[in-house]
């Protein structure tokens, strides 16, 4: 059984901040860079990332991004974008 299939059955409630963290992880930012972007401490980001790993069952950032793609939480190159609100940039 792959990691992806074992994660897919877990119901997960993520906060808006946790979803922001996932989007920034998907952009390749480090926890320090995420903290600077969101104007919060790196330690707070560390806690959010840890909570997201726990809630999703992901063991690392790659597994987290696979989970997020599978569940329509992030958009990548036009894939899964229909599940996301339009950019407001």
N, C-alpha and C positions, 0 to 999 in steps of 0.2 A: 504494500500500500504506500503510495507516495505521500509526502508531507502535504501537498496541495489538497488531496482528497480527504485527509484526516482533519484538516482545518475547516473544510467547507460546511460541515454540519453544525458548527457552533454558532448559536445566536449571539450577536454581539451588539451592545449599545455603546457607541463611541460619542464622546462629547464633541462639540464644534471645534474646540481647541485641539483635541486629538486628531480630528480630521485634517486640520491645518498642518499639524506636525507630519502626518502621513504624506500630504501633498509636498511638503518641503523636503522630506526624506526622498521622495520620488524624483525631485529635482537634483538630488545628489549633494544636498547641503549637509555639513557636519552638525553635530549638536550645538557647537559654539556658534556656527553661522545661523542656525535656526533661532537661537536665543537672541542674536543681534537683530535678525529680521523682525522678530516678534516683540523685541524689547523686553525680554524676560531673561533670567539667569540660565546659564548652561545647566546648572543643577536642576532647575525646574524642567528644562527640556529633557534631561536624563530621566526624571521621574515620569514625565508624560510618555516617553518612548518605552520605558519599562512597563507602564500600565497598558499601553497599546499591545506590546508583545504578550502580556498576560491575557488580555481580553481576546486577542485573535488566535492565540496559540502559536504564534510565529516565534522562531528561535533566533532569527537574525533579520537584517534589513531586506535581504533578497526574498526570504519567505514572506515577510510583511508585504512587500510590493506585489508578490504573486497573489496573496490573499486579497489585497486591495483591488487589484485588477479583476479577480474572479468575482468580487462582490460589488463592482461598479463604484468603488470609492475614489478611484483615480482614473484619469483619461490618459492614454498614451498613443500618440500618433493617430488620432481619430478612432481608436478602439475604445469602446465602452463610453463614449462621450454622450450618448443619448441619456444616460442616467444622471448626468451632472448638470447643474445649473449653468447657464451661459456665463462666459467671462464678462466682468464689468469693467475691464481695462479700457 
